[in-house]
C-alpha cells in the first residue's frame, strides 16, 4: 500500500480495494497482448521506413517483455477476450489483470486479484476462466 501526496491531500492507494490515484480514473488499461501488437506495429513501420532508425533500449526491452508474457496472439482473440470480460462488472484493473495473468482457478484468481473476493462466486469465476482458456486455445 502506498500513499500519494497531492496538494495537502493524502489519499490511500490500494489495488485490493480498487482505490487508485485520481490520474488513473480516466486512464484506459491495455492488455500486455495489446501493447505487444502496438510495439510490433511500430517496429514494422520503422523497418519499412526509408531511413530505419535504431530502436532505443527501453523499446526493445519492453517489446521483449511483451513477447514473453503476451497471452493472446491475434486481434480477434484479444477482441473476444475483451468482450467476454466486459460482460462482467469488472473494474478496468481487474479486467486487465485477469487477461494478463490468465489464472486457471477461481482460487488463483482471487489470490492474484484480491478485489474479486466477495464480488464473484467461485462458479461464476470458473465459467469465466474456462471461457478465457477456450478462447486462448482457439488462437493456435
C-alpha positions as CSV (number, residue, x, y, z in Angstrom):
1,X,0.0,0.0,0.0
2,X,1.4,3.4,-0.9
3,X,0.3,6.9,-0.1
4,X,0.1,9.7,-2.6
5,X,0.7,13.3,-1.6
6,X,-1.2,15.8,-3.7
7,X,-1.7,19.4,-2.7
8,X,-2.1,18.6,1.0
9,X,-4.5,15.7,0.4
10,X,-3.4,12.2,1.5
11,X,-5.3,9.5,-0.4
12,X,-4.5,5.9,0.1
13,X,-3.9,3.7,-2.9
14,X,-5.0,0.1,-2.5
15,X,-5.5,-2.1,-5.5
16,X,-7.1,-4.8,-3.3
17,X,-9.9,-2.2,-2.6
18,X,-9.8,-0.8,-6.2
19,X,-8.6,2.6,-4.9
20,X,-6.3,4.3,-7.3
21,X,-4.9,7.9,-7.7
22,X,-7.1,10.4,-9.5
23,X,-4.9,10.4,-12.6
24,X,-5.9,6.8,-13.2
25,X,-9.7,7.4,-13.1
26,X,-9.9,8.3,-16.8
27,X,-7.0,6.2,-18.0
28,X,-7.7,3.1,-20.0
29,X,-5.9,-0.2,-19.4
30,X,-4.2,-2.1,-22.1
31,X,-3.5,-5.8,-22.0
32,X,0.1,-6.9,-22.5
33,X,-1.1,-8.5,-25.7
34,X,-2.4,-5.1,-27.0
35,X,0.9,-3.4,-26.0
36,X,2.8,-6.2,-27.9
37,X,0.7,-5.6,-31.0
38,X,1.3,-1.8,-30.8
39,X,5.0,-2.2,-30.4
40,X,5.3,-4.8,-33.2
41,X,3.4,-2.4,-35.5
42,X,5.8,0.4,-34.5
43,X,8.8,-1.9,-35.1
44,X,7.4,-3.0,-38.6
45,X,6.7,0.6,-39.5
46,X,10.3,1.5,-38.6
47,X,11.8,-1.4,-40.5
48,X,9.7,-0.4,-43.6
49,X,10.7,3.2,-43.5
50,X,13.3,4.6,-46.0
51,X,15.5,5.7,-43.1
52,X,15.2,3.0,-40.5
53,X,16.0,4.3,-37.0
54,X,17.6,2.3,-34.3
55,X,15.1,1.3,-31.6
56,X,16.1,2.5,-28.2
57,X,16.9,0.1,-25.4
58,X,13.7,0.7,-23.5
59,X,11.6,0.0,-26.5
60,X,13.4,-3.3,-27.2
61,X,13.2,-4.4,-23.5
62,X,9.5,-3.6,-23.4
63,X,8.9,-5.4,-26.7
64,X,10.8,-8.5,-25.3
65,X,8.8,-8.4,-22.1
66,X,5.6,-8.3,-24.0
67,X,6.7,-11.1,-26.3
68,X,7.5,-13.2,-23.3
69,X,4.2,-12.5,-21.4
70,X,1.6,-12.0,-24.1
71,X,-1.3,-14.4,-23.7
72,X,-3.2,-13.7,-26.9
73,X,-1.6,-13.8,-30.3
74,X,-4.1,-12.0,-32.6
75,X,-6.6,-9.2,-32.7
76,X,-9.6,-11.5,-33.0
77,X,-8.7,-13.3,-29.7
78,X,-7.9,-10.0,-27.9
79,X,-11.3,-8.6,-29.0
80,X,-13.1,-11.8,-27.9
81,X,-11.4,-11.7,-24.5
82,X,-12.2,-8.0,-24.0
83,X,-15.9,-8.6,-25.0
84,X,-16.1,-11.6,-22.6
85,X,-14.6,-9.7,-19.7
86,X,-16.6,-6.5,-20.5
87,X,-19.8,-8.6,-19.9
88,X,-18.9,-8.8,-16.2
89,X,-19.0,-6.0,-13.7
90,X,-15.2,-5.8,-13.5
91,X,-13.1,-2.8,-12.7
92,X,-10.7,-2.0,-15.6
93,X,-7.8,-3.0,-13.3
94,X,-9.5,-6.4,-12.7
95,X,-10.2,-6.9,-16.4
96,X,-6.6,-6.2,-17.4
97,X,-5.2,-8.3,-14.5
98,X,-7.4,-11.3,-15.4
99,X,-6.5,-11.1,-19.1
100,X,-2.8,-10.6,-18.4
101,X,-2.4,-13.3,-15.8
102,X,-4.9,-15.8,-17.1
103,X,-5.4,-17.6,-13.8
104,X,-6.7,-21.2,-14.1
105,X,-8.9,-21.4,-11.0
106,X,-11.2,-19.1,-9.0
107,X,-8.9,-19.5,-6.0
108,X,-5.8,-18.5,-8.1
109,X,-7.8,-15.5,-9.5
110,X,-8.8,-14.3,-6.0
111,X,-5.3,-14.8,-4.7
112,X,-3.8,-12.7,-7.5
113,X,-6.6,-10.2,-7.6
114,X,-8.0,-9.8,-4.1
115,X,-10.7,-7.3,-5.1
116,X,-12.6,-10.2,-6.8
117,X,-13.1,-11.8,-3.3
118,X,-16.7,-11.4,-2.2
119,X,-17.8,-9.9,-5.5
120,X,-17.9,-13.0,-7.6
121,X,-19.0,-16.5,-6.8
122,X,-16.4,-19.3,-7.5
123,X,-18.7,-20.9,-10.1
124,X,-19.1,-17.6,-12.0
125,X,-15.3,-17.1,-12.0
126,X,-14.8,-20.7,-13.0
127,X,-17.0,-20.3,-16.1
128,X,-15.3,-17.0,-17.0
129,X,-11.8,-18.5,-16.7
130,X,-12.8,-21.6,-18.7
131,X,-14.3,-19.3,-21.4
132,X,-11.0,-17.4,-21.5
133,X,-9.0,-20.6,-21.7
134,X,-11.2,-21.8,-24.6
135,X,-10.6,-18.5,-26.5
136,X,-6.9,-18.9,-25.8
137,X,-6.8,-22.4,-27.2
138,X,-8.6,-21.4,-30.4
139,X,-5.8,-19.0,-31.4
140,X,-3.2,-21.6,-32.2
